[in-house]
Amino acid sequence: MSFKRDQYSIIFISILHFIYFIVEKYFSVLTNSLALEIDSYRVLADGASLLVSIVVMKIARNRKEKNTYGYGRCYVLGGFANSTFILALSISIISHTAKRLITTVELKQPSIIVIMGCVGLSVNLLCLIILAVALNRQRRKNKKLKCYEDDKDCGYNSLSCTSKHSQAVKLSEEKLIAYQVQTKKGHVDLYLLCVHVIGNNLASLGLILSGLLSIFGEGHWCHYADPLITICIISLIIITNLPLLYRTSHIMLQTLPNDIRAEDFMEQIKKIVPGVLNVHELHLWQLTDNTVVITLHYVVTSSHFLNSFHQIKQLMKKAGIQHISIQPEISPVS
C-alpha cells in the first residue's frame, strides 16, 4: 500500500513538473528570457527523473533467474543518466549565454518572469513537502525491515554463539569503526533532497531578481541581468547534480565504499578473529546505494573453524555489509 502511495505521489509531482515546464517554456519565448528557458529545462529534467524513478521502482521489484541480484541497479543507472543529461544540457547553453552577453536583448513583459519565479517557489515547496513525507515513510519501513533482519540473524547465530564470540563481536565493532561501510542511505537522500530543493528555490529567486531588475532598473546594464542570472542558474544545476553523478559513477565502477582500504580491512579481521592466519581474495563493492557486497577467502586453524565463520559473518554485518560470501580454508598446521 505504501509503495502505491509513493507511486501516486511521484506521478502527481511529475505531472506538475511537466505542466510547469510547458508554461515556463512558452513564456521564455514570449519574454526573450534565457534564464526562464534554462529553468524550464531544469524543471523538465526533474520531471523526467521522477518519471524514470517510477519505471525503475517497478523494474527493481521484479526478480529474474538470469539476474540473481535483481534489478536494484536500475536506480543507479537512472540517476546516472539523468545527471548526465542535465549537465550536458547546461553546458550546451553556456555558449548561448555568452552570445547574450555580447549582444544584449531587451526582455519583454518582465513582470511575467517575476510571476513565474513566484510560481516556481510554490511548486518547489509543494514538491518538498510531498517528497519529504514519502521519504520519511520509506525510512520508517526500512528501519522496521532492518530490525526484523537483525532479530532473525541473532536468533540464528545464538545457537553457536558463546560468550567469547560475543566479546569478539563487541571488540570488532570498536576496532572497525574507522572502516564502517554502512551507507545510511536515508540521511544521504535527505541531504541530497535538501540540496536539490535549495538549488531549485535559488533558481526561482534568480528569476524574480531578473524580472525586478528589468522592471525597476535603468540604463543599458539591466540587459545583462538575464544572461548573468542564467549563468548562476547553470552553476546551481551543475553544483546540485555533480554529487549524484559522482556517487552513481562510483557505484557503477564497483569502487570501495567510503574510501576503505582493503589491506587494512583484511589486517583487522586477522587481529580480531581468533585462529585466522590469513585473509585473501577479498572483494568489496557497492551493488546499489544502500547495498554492499563482500567475498573473501581466509585460512583458519581447525580448532577455530566453526566459530571463526560466525564471527566474521557477524563482523561484516556490524560493518553494514548485507551480502556476504565467505570461503574458509583449514590450515594444515594447527
Residue frames as qw, qx, qy, qz and C-alpha x, y, z in Angstrom:
[[0.000, 0.885, 0.465, 0.000, 0.00, 0.00, 0.00],
 [0.293, -0.811, 0.106, 0.495, 2.80, 2.43, 0.90],
 [0.446, -0.107, 0.596, 0.659, 4.54, 1.57, -2.40],
 [0.209, 0.624, 0.636, 0.402, 1.45, 2.55, -4.39],
 [0.173, -0.927, -0.258, 0.208, 1.05, 5.69, -2.30],
 [0.396, -0.576, 0.328, 0.636, 4.63, 6.68, -3.10],
 [0.384, 0.221, 0.679, 0.585, 3.99, 5.96, -6.76],
 [0.079, 0.824, 0.532, 0.176, 0.94, 8.21, -6.86],
 [0.294, -0.861, -0.028, 0.415, 2.86, 10.98, -5.10],
 [0.408, -0.349, 0.500, 0.680, 5.71, 10.83, -7.61],
 [0.295, 0.460, 0.697, 0.465, 3.31, 10.66, -10.57],
 [0.043, -0.919, -0.385, 0.074, 1.49, 13.76, -9.29],
 [0.325, -0.757, 0.199, 0.531, 4.77, 15.66, -8.89],
 [0.439, -0.033, 0.641, 0.629, 5.91, 14.56, -12.37],
 [0.205, 0.695, 0.617, 0.307, 2.71, 15.81, -13.99],
 [0.186, -0.932, -0.168, 0.262, 3.05, 19.08, -12.08],
 [0.422, -0.518, 0.399, 0.628, 6.61, 19.47, -13.37],
 [0.380, 0.235, 0.685, 0.575, 5.65, 18.79, -16.99],
 [0.072, 0.861, 0.490, 0.112, 2.78, 21.29, -16.86],
 [0.287, -0.876, 0.040, 0.386, 5.06, 23.90, -15.31],
 [0.498, -0.226, 0.532, 0.647, 7.71, 23.18, -17.97],
 [0.317, 0.546, 0.629, 0.454, 5.27, 23.82, -20.83],
 [0.088, -0.952, -0.293, 0.024, 4.09, 27.08, -19.26],
 [0.432, -0.739, 0.217, 0.470, 7.61, 28.22, -18.46],
 [0.513, 0.008, 0.586, 0.627, 8.94, 27.33, -21.91],
 [0.227, 0.747, 0.539, 0.318, 6.10, 29.28, -23.57],
 [0.175, -0.974, -0.116, 0.087, 6.74, 32.40, -21.51],
 [0.571, -0.474, 0.341, 0.578, 10.51, 32.15, -22.04],
 [0.415, 0.322, 0.564, 0.637, 9.89, 32.57, -25.78],
 [0.008, -0.873, -0.442, -0.207, 7.36, 35.34, -25.14],
 [0.343, -0.927, 0.005, 0.151, 9.68, 37.34, -22.86],
 [0.593, 0.676, -0.348, 0.266, 13.04, 36.56, -24.55],
 [0.479, -0.722, 0.438, -0.240, 14.32, 35.40, -21.15],
 [0.594, 0.381, -0.705, 0.064, 17.23, 32.98, -21.30],
 [0.129, -0.268, 0.769, -0.566, 17.05, 32.47, -17.53],
 [0.724, 0.084, 0.307, -0.612, 13.45, 31.34, -17.85],
 [0.790, 0.381, -0.406, -0.257, 14.42, 28.98, -20.67],
 [0.375, 0.355, -0.811, 0.274, 17.23, 27.24, -18.75],
 [0.357, -0.140, 0.659, -0.647, 14.98, 26.99, -15.70],
 [0.821, 0.179, -0.002, -0.542, 12.31, 25.30, -17.83],
 [0.696, 0.354, -0.624, -0.016, 14.86, 22.67, -18.89],
 [0.020, 0.296, -0.793, 0.532, 15.77, 22.16, -15.23],
 [0.631, 0.015, 0.398, -0.666, 12.10, 21.57, -14.44],
 [0.828, 0.310, -0.313, -0.347, 11.83, 19.15, -17.39],
 [0.452, 0.373, -0.781, 0.217, 14.85, 17.20, -16.17],
 [0.258, -0.181, 0.707, -0.633, 13.37, 16.97, -12.66],
 [0.768, 0.149, 0.165, -0.601, 10.04, 15.74, -14.01],
 [0.756, 0.381, -0.504, -0.169, 11.75, 13.22, -16.29],
 [0.205, 0.356, -0.832, 0.372, 13.90, 11.89, -13.44],
 [0.491, -0.057, 0.584, -0.644, 10.81, 11.37, -11.29],
 [0.834, 0.282, -0.085, -0.466, 9.07, 9.59, -14.16],
 [0.576, 0.421, -0.699, 0.057, 12.11, 7.38, -14.67],
 [0.121, -0.295, 0.789, -0.526, 12.12, 6.59, -10.95],
 [0.761, 0.062, 0.270, -0.587, 8.55, 5.24, -11.28],
 [0.838, 0.370, -0.357, -0.182, 9.64, 2.84, -14.03],
 [0.332, 0.463, -0.750, 0.337, 12.76, 1.91, -12.08],
 [0.444, -0.245, 0.607, -0.612, 10.73, 1.22, -8.92],
 [0.889, 0.157, 0.090, -0.420, 8.57, -1.23, -10.85],
 [0.737, 0.463, -0.490, 0.034, 11.52, -2.92, -12.55],
 [0.100, 0.505, -0.727, 0.455, 13.57, -3.16, -9.36],
 [0.658, -0.208, 0.467, -0.553, 10.79, -5.03, -7.57],
 [0.935, 0.248, -0.109, -0.228, 10.95, -7.87, -10.10],
 [0.424, -0.550, 0.710, 0.118, 13.40, -10.74, -9.77],
 [0.825, 0.442, -0.250, -0.250, 14.54, -12.85, -12.67],
 [0.945, -0.214, 0.170, 0.178, 16.58, -16.03, -12.68],
 [0.721, 0.442, 0.016, 0.533, 19.15, -14.54, -15.04],
 [0.079, 0.670, -0.244, 0.697, 19.67, -11.56, -12.70],
 [0.626, -0.299, -0.670, 0.262, 20.40, -13.07, -9.31],
 [0.236, -0.191, -0.372, 0.877, 20.81, -9.64, -7.67],
 [0.186, 0.768, 0.566, -0.236, 17.55, -8.42, -9.18],
 [0.384, 0.654, 0.270, 0.593, 17.28, -5.01, -10.86],
 [0.414, -0.782, -0.258, 0.388, 18.36, -2.87, -7.93],
 [0.439, -0.280, 0.239, 0.820, 21.00, -1.12, -10.03],
 [0.204, 0.656, 0.548, 0.477, 18.29, 0.41, -12.21],
 [0.265, -0.922, -0.221, 0.176, 18.13, 3.16, -9.58],
 [0.490, -0.541, 0.291, 0.618, 21.83, 3.86, -10.09],
 [0.403, 0.211, 0.609, 0.650, 21.56, 3.76, -13.88],
 [0.044, 0.828, 0.510, 0.228, 18.56, 6.10, -13.85],
 [0.337, -0.881, -0.051, 0.327, 20.32, 8.60, -11.59],
 [0.508, -0.312, 0.438, 0.673, 23.47, 8.48, -13.74],
 [0.319, 0.451, 0.621, 0.557, 21.53, 9.03, -16.98],
 [0.073, -0.911, -0.399, -0.069, 19.52, 11.92, -15.54],
 [0.403, -0.790, 0.096, 0.453, 22.52, 13.75, -14.05],
 [0.491, -0.094, 0.531, 0.684, 24.50, 13.29, -17.29],
 [0.232, 0.649, 0.599, 0.409, 21.60, 14.66, -19.37],
 [0.151, -0.955, -0.253, 0.042, 21.03, 17.80, -17.30],
 [0.484, -0.631, 0.256, 0.550, 24.78, 18.53, -17.04],
 [0.453, 0.128, 0.590, 0.656, 25.26, 18.16, -20.81],
 [0.106, 0.797, 0.520, 0.288, 22.24, 20.39, -21.44],
 [0.313, -0.902, -0.098, 0.280, 23.53, 23.05, -19.05],
 [0.499, -0.406, 0.398, 0.654, 26.98, 23.11, -20.64],
 [0.381, 0.390, 0.622, 0.561, 25.45, 23.40, -24.12],
 [0.010, -0.907, -0.401, -0.126, 23.51, 26.52, -23.09],
 [0.484, -0.635, 0.026, 0.602, 26.65, 28.28, -21.81],
 [0.379, 0.047, 0.459, 0.802, 27.65, 29.23, -25.39],
 [0.018, -0.699, -0.565, -0.438, 24.20, 30.71, -26.00],
 [0.401, -0.840, -0.271, 0.247, 24.53, 32.69, -22.78],
 [0.502, -0.351, 0.209, 0.763, 27.90, 34.07, -23.89],
 [0.215, 0.393, 0.529, 0.721, 26.29, 35.38, -27.08],
 [0.231, -0.838, -0.469, -0.157, 23.65, 37.15, -24.99],
 [0.501, -0.680, -0.069, 0.531, 26.40, 38.87, -23.02],
 [0.378, -0.092, 0.393, 0.833, 27.95, 40.14, -26.25],
 [0.176, -0.267, -0.458, -0.830, 24.68, 41.04, -27.98],
 [0.145, 0.182, 0.698, -0.677, 22.13, 42.03, -25.33],
 [0.211, -0.402, -0.715, -0.532, 18.39, 41.55, -25.85],
 [0.295, -0.215, 0.295, -0.883, 15.70, 43.56, -24.10],
 [0.032, 0.224, 0.954, -0.198, 13.22, 41.48, -22.10],
 [0.353, -0.312, -0.398, -0.787, 9.53, 41.74, -22.94],
 [0.698, -0.507, -0.202, -0.465, 6.92, 41.81, -20.16],
 [0.323, 0.350, -0.756, 0.449, 9.40, 41.19, -17.31],
 [0.543, -0.282, 0.385, -0.691, 6.51, 41.05, -14.84],
 [0.928, 0.063, -0.234, -0.282, 5.73, 37.58, -16.24],
 [0.594, 0.340, -0.641, 0.348, 9.24, 36.45, -15.22],
 [0.167, -0.337, 0.578, -0.724, 8.58, 37.60, -11.65],
 [0.795, -0.091, 0.111, -0.589, 5.26, 35.74, -11.60],
 [0.881, 0.207, -0.423, -0.053, 6.88, 32.56, -12.94],
 [0.314, 0.386, -0.686, 0.531, 9.56, 32.80, -10.26],
 [0.450, -0.243, 0.464, -0.723, 6.90, 33.02, -7.55],
 [0.907, 0.064, -0.108, -0.401, 5.03, 30.07, -9.06],
 [0.685, 0.353, -0.608, 0.188, 8.30, 28.12, -9.12],
 [0.039, -0.358, 0.676, -0.643, 8.82, 28.75, -5.40],
 [0.714, -0.099, 0.269, -0.639, 5.30, 27.47, -4.68],
 [0.900, 0.226, -0.322, -0.189, 5.82, 24.34, -6.80],
 [0.453, 0.409, -0.694, 0.384, 9.17, 23.63, -5.11],
 [0.307, -0.301, 0.585, -0.687, 7.62, 23.97, -1.65],
 [0.854, 0.020, 0.082, -0.513, 4.75, 21.62, -2.52],
 [0.824, 0.324, -0.466, 0.011, 7.12, 19.03, -4.01],
 [0.175, 0.445, -0.708, 0.520, 9.40, 19.26, -0.98],
 [0.570, -0.221, 0.459, -0.644, 6.52, 18.50, 1.39],
 [0.924, 0.152, -0.067, -0.344, 5.27, 15.54, -0.66],
 [0.713, 0.415, -0.536, 0.180, 8.73, 14.04, -1.19],
 [0.034, -0.461, 0.670, -0.581, 9.76, 14.56, 2.44],
 [0.747, -0.145, 0.339, -0.553, 6.64, 12.69, 3.64],
 [0.932, 0.266, -0.198, -0.146, 7.28, 9.83, 1.19],
 [0.483, 0.515, -0.612, 0.355, 10.97, 9.65, 2.14],
 [0.307, -0.408, 0.606, -0.610, 10.18, 9.62, 5.85],
 [0.889, -0.009, 0.163, -0.427, 7.66, 6.82, 5.31],
 [0.842, 0.386, -0.373, 0.054, 10.25, 4.81, 3.37],
 [0.184, 0.536, -0.663, 0.489, 12.88, 5.32, 6.08],
 [0.602, -0.286, 0.490, -0.562, 10.49, 4.01, 8.75],
 [0.951, 0.177, -0.036, -0.250, 9.75, 0.98, 6.59],
 [0.649, 0.501, -0.517, 0.246, 13.48, 0.29, 6.03],
 [0.138, -0.513, 0.635, -0.562, 14.14, 0.66, 9.76],
 [0.814, -0.138, 0.329, -0.458, 11.45, -1.90, 10.63],
 [0.916, 0.337, -0.211, -0.055, 12.82, -4.29, 8.00],
 [0.381, 0.576, -0.608, 0.391, 16.38, -3.90, 9.33],
 [0.438, -0.413, 0.576, -0.554, 15.23, -4.58, 12.90],
 [0.935, 0.054, 0.134, -0.324, 13.45, -7.73, 11.72],
 [0.798, 0.459, -0.369, 0.130, 16.53, -8.96, 9.83],
 [0.085, 0.585, -0.639, 0.492, 18.80, -8.23, 12.82],
 [0.675, -0.276, 0.467, -0.501, 16.49, -10.17, 15.17],
 [0.956, 0.233, -0.037, -0.176, 16.35, -13.04, 12.72],
 [0.594, 0.565, -0.501, 0.276, 20.12, -13.11, 12.33],
 [0.193, -0.524, 0.636, -0.532, 20.70, -13.00, 16.11],
 [0.849, -0.120, 0.298, -0.419, 18.27, -15.87, 16.59],
 [0.904, 0.365, -0.224, 0.006, 20.15, -17.95, 14.06],
 [0.456, 0.566, -0.541, 0.423, 23.60, -17.22, 15.41],
 [0.492, -0.575, 0.411, -0.508, 22.62, -17.69, 19.05],
 [0.991, -0.057, -0.040, -0.115, 22.76, -21.45, 18.54],
 [0.858, 0.188, -0.166, 0.448, 26.50, -21.32, 18.04],
 [0.073, 0.795, -0.220, 0.561, 27.40, -18.11, 19.90],
 [0.702, -0.336, -0.466, 0.422, 29.49, -18.28, 23.02],
 [0.294, -0.909, -0.111, 0.273, 30.49, -15.59, 25.47],
 [0.514, -0.358, 0.395, 0.672, 33.87, -15.50, 23.77],
 [0.326, 0.435, 0.612, 0.575, 32.14, -14.94, 20.44],
 [0.083, -0.913, -0.395, -0.068, 30.05, -12.10, 21.83],
 [0.422, -0.757, 0.112, 0.487, 33.16, -10.41, 23.19],
 [0.488, -0.056, 0.532, 0.690, 34.86, -10.75, 19.82],
 [0.190, 0.684, 0.569, 0.416, 31.89, -9.17, 18.04],
 [0.245, -0.937, -0.199, 0.152, 31.87, -6.28, 20.53],
 [0.507, -0.528, 0.314, 0.605, 35.60, -5.84, 20.03],
 [0.444, 0.262, 0.594, 0.618, 35.17, -5.87, 16.27],
 [0.055, 0.893, 0.423, 0.146, 32.66, -3.03, 16.48],
 [0.344, -0.875, 0.053, 0.336, 35.17, -0.88, 18.34],
 [0.500, -0.391, 0.495, 0.593, 38.17, -1.64, 16.13],
 [0.363, 0.313, 0.671, 0.565, 36.39, -1.45, 12.78],
 [0.081, 0.817, 0.394, -0.412, 34.73, 1.90, 13.48],
 [0.057, -0.633, 0.348, 0.689, 37.18, 3.54, 11.06],
 [0.000, -0.113, 0.831, 0.545, 36.16, 1.12, 8.31],
 [0.415, 0.417, 0.656, -0.472, 32.41, 1.44, 8.69],
 [0.054, 0.007, 0.683, 0.729, 30.75, 0.87, 5.31],
 [0.137, 0.615, 0.751, -0.197, 27.14, 1.34, 6.29],
 [0.254, 0.370, 0.393, 0.803, 25.71, 3.81, 3.81],
 [0.006, 0.501, 0.491, -0.713, 22.99, 5.44, 5.95],
 [0.203, 0.337, 0.631, 0.668, 21.01, 5.97, 2.80],
 [0.111, -0.823, -0.557, -0.014, 18.15, 7.81, 4.46],
 [0.317, -0.765, -0.022, 0.560, 20.48, 10.56, 5.68],
 [0.342, -0.159, 0.523, 0.764, 22.21, 10.79, 2.30],
 [0.112, 0.532, 0.702, 0.459, 18.92, 11.00, 0.40],
 [0.186, -0.874, -0.409, 0.185, 17.56, 13.62, 2.78],
 [0.359, -0.594, 0.179, 0.698, 20.73, 15.67, 2.40],
 [0.254, 0.044, 0.628, 0.734, 20.66, 15.48, -1.42],
 [0.013, 0.707, 0.675, 0.211, 16.95, 16.28, -1.43],
 [0.239, -0.853, -0.220, 0.408, 17.54, 19.39, 0.66],
 [0.334, -0.403, 0.387, 0.759, 20.47, 20.49, -1.53],
 [0.200, 0.311, 0.730, 0.575, 18.37, 19.94, -4.67],
 [0.070, -0.818, -0.569, -0.040, 15.38, 21.87, -3.33],
 [0.300, -0.750, -0.015, 0.589, 17.61, 24.73, -2.13],
 [0.303, -0.149, 0.551, 0.764, 19.09, 24.91, -5.63],
 [0.088, 0.556, 0.725, 0.398, 15.61, 25.00, -7.18],
 [0.184, -0.871, -0.398, 0.221, 14.50, 27.76, -4.83],
 [0.329, -0.575, 0.209, 0.719, 17.61, 29.81, -5.58],
 [0.245, 0.158, 0.669, 0.684, 16.89, 29.42, -9.30],
 [0.040, -0.754, -0.628, -0.187, 13.33, 30.70, -8.77],
 [0.298, -0.821, -0.146, 0.465, 14.66, 33.61, -6.71],
 [0.369, -0.249, 0.440, 0.780, 17.06, 34.35, -9.56],
 [0.138, 0.501, 0.682, 0.514, 14.11, 34.62, -11.95],
 [0.193, -0.875, -0.429, 0.113, 12.36, 37.03, -9.60],
 [0.390, -0.643, 0.121, 0.648, 15.52, 39.13, -9.33],
 [0.334, 0.058, 0.587, 0.735, 15.96, 39.17, -13.12],
 [0.025, 0.693, 0.632, 0.347, 12.39, 40.37, -13.62],
 [0.299, -0.867, -0.275, 0.288, 12.61, 43.03, -10.91],
 [0.414, -0.437, 0.276, 0.749, 15.87, 44.43, -12.30],
 [0.224, 0.277, 0.634, 0.686, 14.30, 44.68, -15.75],
 [0.115, -0.799, -0.569, -0.156, 11.22, 46.44, -14.34],
 [0.329, -0.919, -0.133, 0.171, 12.84, 48.91, -11.96],
 [0.626, -0.324, 0.260, 0.660, 16.39, 49.15, -13.31],
 [0.348, 0.913, 0.040, -0.209, 17.52, 51.98, -15.53],
 [0.030, -0.752, 0.583, 0.306, 20.22, 52.01, -18.15],
 [0.696, 0.412, -0.529, -0.257, 21.75, 49.52, -20.56],
 [0.029, 0.386, -0.877, 0.286, 23.31, 47.45, -17.77],
 [0.672, -0.006, 0.474, -0.568, 19.89, 45.96, -16.91],
 [0.819, 0.379, -0.269, -0.337, 20.06, 43.91, -20.11],
 [0.378, 0.443, -0.794, 0.177, 22.98, 41.96, -18.65],
 [0.510, -0.298, 0.572, -0.569, 20.92, 40.79, -15.66],
 [0.916, 0.131, 0.070, -0.373, 19.17, 37.96, -17.52],
 [0.792, 0.403, -0.447, 0.101, 22.28, 36.26, -19.01],
 [0.085, 0.507, -0.683, 0.519, 24.23, 36.70, -15.76],
 [0.650, -0.192, 0.480, -0.557, 21.44, 35.12, -13.73],
 [0.917, 0.270, -0.189, -0.225, 21.29, 32.37, -16.37],
 [0.498, 0.481, -0.654, 0.305, 24.96, 31.62, -15.63],
 [0.288, -0.362, 0.642, -0.612, 24.12, 31.50, -11.91],
 [0.858, 0.019, 0.192, -0.477, 21.26, 29.05, -12.55],
 [0.821, 0.392, -0.414, -0.004, 23.53, 26.86, -14.70],
 [0.188, 0.487, -0.712, 0.469, 26.12, 26.89, -11.91],
 [0.577, -0.225, 0.502, -0.603, 23.46, 25.81, -9.40],
 [0.926, 0.195, -0.079, -0.313, 22.36, 22.98, -11.70],
 [0.643, 0.460, -0.577, 0.204, 25.94, 21.75, -12.05],
 [0.069, -0.441, 0.680, -0.581, 26.65, 22.01, -8.30],
 [0.688, -0.120, 0.420, -0.579, 23.47, 20.15, -7.30],
 [0.931, 0.264, -0.077, -0.239, 23.91, 17.39, -9.91],
 [0.387, 0.616, -0.668, 0.155, 27.63, 16.68, -9.58],
 [0.381, -0.357, 0.755, -0.397, 27.24, 14.77, -6.26],
 [0.855, 0.190, 0.335, -0.348, 24.68, 12.45, -7.89],
 [0.729, 0.604, -0.316, -0.056, 26.91, 11.90, -10.92],
 [0.085, 0.609, -0.738, 0.277, 29.92, 11.24, -8.68],
 [0.567, -0.215, 0.678, -0.415, 28.05, 8.78, -6.45],
 [0.880, 0.311, 0.212, -0.289, 26.35, 6.82, -9.25],
 [0.614, 0.652, -0.444, 0.002, 29.52, 6.58, -11.36],
 [0.086, -0.527, 0.790, -0.301, 31.50, 5.23, -8.40],
 [0.726, -0.020, 0.573, -0.379, 28.82, 2.60, -7.74],
 [0.844, 0.498, -0.014, -0.198, 28.80, 1.56, -11.41],
 [0.432, 0.665, -0.591, 0.147, 32.60, 1.27, -11.32],
 [0.897, -0.306, -0.317, 0.018, 32.28, -1.02, -8.25],
 [0.266, 0.580, -0.477, 0.604, 34.70, 1.02, -6.17],
 [0.414, -0.214, -0.739, 0.486, 35.30, 0.50, -2.46],
 [0.256, -0.828, -0.404, -0.292, 32.62, 2.27, -0.40],
 [0.403, -0.915, 0.004, -0.024, 33.67, 5.25, 1.71],
 [0.346, 0.777, -0.486, 0.202, 37.29, 5.00, 0.53],
 [0.837, -0.452, 0.297, -0.079, 38.03, 1.87, 2.58],
 [0.195, 0.633, -0.742, -0.099, 41.48, 0.32, 2.25],
 [0.925, -0.006, -0.298, -0.237, 41.08, -3.39, 1.55],
 [0.585, 0.294, -0.631, 0.416, 44.51, -4.16, 3.05],
 [0.143, -0.309, 0.532, -0.775, 43.61, -2.55, 6.37],
 [0.784, -0.135, -0.014, -0.606, 40.27, -4.35, 6.37],
 [0.874, 0.109, -0.474, 0.009, 41.99, -7.73, 5.99],
 [0.345, 0.323, -0.631, 0.615, 44.51, -6.91, 8.72],
 [0.424, -0.296, 0.349, -0.782, 41.73, -6.02, 11.15],
 [0.902, -0.068, -0.209, -0.373, 39.98, -9.35, 10.51],
 [0.741, 0.199, -0.571, 0.292, 43.19, -11.24, 11.30],
 [0.099, 0.323, -0.552, 0.762, 43.68, -9.27, 14.52],
 [0.542, -0.222, 0.217, -0.781, 40.11, -9.53, 15.77],
 [0.925, -0.021, -0.122, -0.358, 39.02, -13.09, 14.90],
 [0.504, -0.534, 0.679, -0.021, 40.96, -15.81, 16.79],
 [0.746, 0.035, 0.655, 0.116, 42.53, -18.54, 14.68],
 [0.615, 0.775, 0.142, -0.008, 42.54, -16.61, 11.39],
 [0.686, -0.319, 0.304, 0.579, 46.01, -16.87, 9.84],
 [0.188, -0.137, 0.460, 0.857, 45.47, -15.19, 6.50],
 [0.442, 0.669, 0.455, -0.388, 42.78, -13.33, 4.53],
 [0.172, -0.248, 0.590, 0.749, 42.95, -13.18, 0.74],
 [0.008, 0.338, 0.766, 0.546, 40.77, -12.81, -2.36],
 [0.016, 0.587, 0.549, -0.595, 38.83, -10.03, -0.65],
 [0.079, 0.325, 0.489, 0.805, 36.44, -8.19, -2.97],
 [0.041, -0.586, -0.579, 0.566, 34.27, -5.40, -1.57],
 [0.044, 0.148, 0.401, 0.903, 31.96, -3.21, -3.64],
 [0.364, 0.307, 0.411, -0.777, 28.62, -1.40, -3.63],
 [0.254, 0.343, 0.855, 0.296, 25.84, -3.09, -5.55],
 [0.018, -0.798, -0.432, -0.420, 23.44, -0.18, -5.03],
 [0.012, -0.703, 0.203, -0.682, 23.42, 2.96, -2.94],
 [0.552, -0.528, 0.395, -0.510, 22.48, 1.06, 0.22],
 [0.991, -0.052, 0.103, -0.070, 23.70, -2.48, -0.54],
 [0.016, 0.754, -0.655, -0.046, 27.30, -3.59, -0.02],
 [0.985, 0.108, -0.112, -0.076, 28.68, -6.95, -1.18],
 [0.153, -0.730, 0.665, -0.030, 31.81, -8.74, 0.06],
 [0.982, 0.089, -0.163, -0.014, 33.52, -12.01, -0.87],
 [0.053, -0.773, 0.609, -0.167, 36.64, -13.31, 0.84],
 [0.889, 0.020, -0.447, 0.101, 38.76, -16.39, 1.49],
 [0.265, -0.772, 0.461, -0.350, 40.51, -16.94, 4.79],
 [0.655, 0.166, -0.713, 0.187, 42.85, -19.52, 6.28],
 [0.553, -0.587, 0.246, -0.537, 41.96, -20.70, 9.80],
 [0.006, -0.303, 0.925, -0.230, 43.13, -23.32, 12.27],
 [0.435, -0.230, -0.821, -0.290, 40.93, -26.40, 12.63],
 [0.263, -0.361, -0.732, 0.514, 40.13, -25.65, 16.27],
 [0.094, 0.452, 0.226, -0.858, 38.65, -22.23, 15.39],
 [0.076, 0.145, 0.743, 0.650, 36.97, -23.26, 12.13],
 [0.113, -0.635, -0.747, -0.161, 33.29, -23.11, 13.19],
 [0.241, -0.770, -0.340, 0.483, 33.47, -20.09, 15.49],
 [0.257, -0.333, 0.293, 0.858, 35.55, -18.05, 13.04],
 [0.077, 0.366, 0.715, 0.591, 32.91, -18.40, 10.34],
 [0.206, -0.791, -0.574, -0.044, 30.15, -16.95, 12.53],
 [0.380, -0.656, -0.106, 0.644, 32.44, -14.28, 13.98],
 [0.233, -0.108, 0.438, 0.861, 33.45, -12.97, 10.55],
 [0.042, -0.544, -0.706, -0.452, 29.84, -13.02, 9.42],
 [0.302, -0.816, -0.436, 0.228, 28.76, -11.02, 12.45],
 [0.400, -0.460, 0.117, 0.784, 31.71, -8.71, 11.95],
 [0.163, 0.173, 0.566, 0.789, 30.65, -7.96, 8.37],
 [0.169, -0.703, -0.642, -0.253, 27.04, -7.33, 9.38],
 [0.380, -0.744, -0.265, 0.481, 28.13, -4.95, 12.12],
 [0.308, -0.305, 0.306, 0.848, 30.13, -3.09, 9.48],
 [0.441, 0.555, 0.137, -0.692, 26.96, -2.66, 7.42],
 [0.177, 0.301, -0.790, -0.504, 27.64, -5.27, 4.72],
 [0.754, 0.084, 0.209, -0.617, 24.48, -7.04, 3.54],
 [0.938, 0.291, -0.137, -0.128, 25.66, -9.72, 1.07],
 [0.309, -0.694, 0.650, -0.031, 28.47, -11.87, 2.47],
 [0.948, 0.232, -0.214, -0.051, 30.24, -14.80, 0.77],
 [0.324, -0.730, 0.593, -0.101, 32.93, -16.45, 2.92],
 [0.911, 0.224, -0.346, -0.016, 35.15, -19.37, 1.95],
 [0.529, -0.718, 0.446, -0.074, 37.16, -20.81, 4.87],
 [0.757, 0.414, -0.498, 0.089, 40.30, -22.85, 4.28],
 [0.812, -0.578, 0.082, 0.005, 41.63, -25.06, 7.10],
 [0.121, 0.803, -0.582, 0.045, 45.33, -24.67, 7.73],
 [0.867, 0.100, -0.486, 0.050, 47.32, -27.93, 7.59],
 [0.404, 0.171, -0.595, 0.673, 49.31, -26.65, 10.58],
 [0.445, -0.714, -0.538, -0.053, 47.32, -26.46, 13.81]]
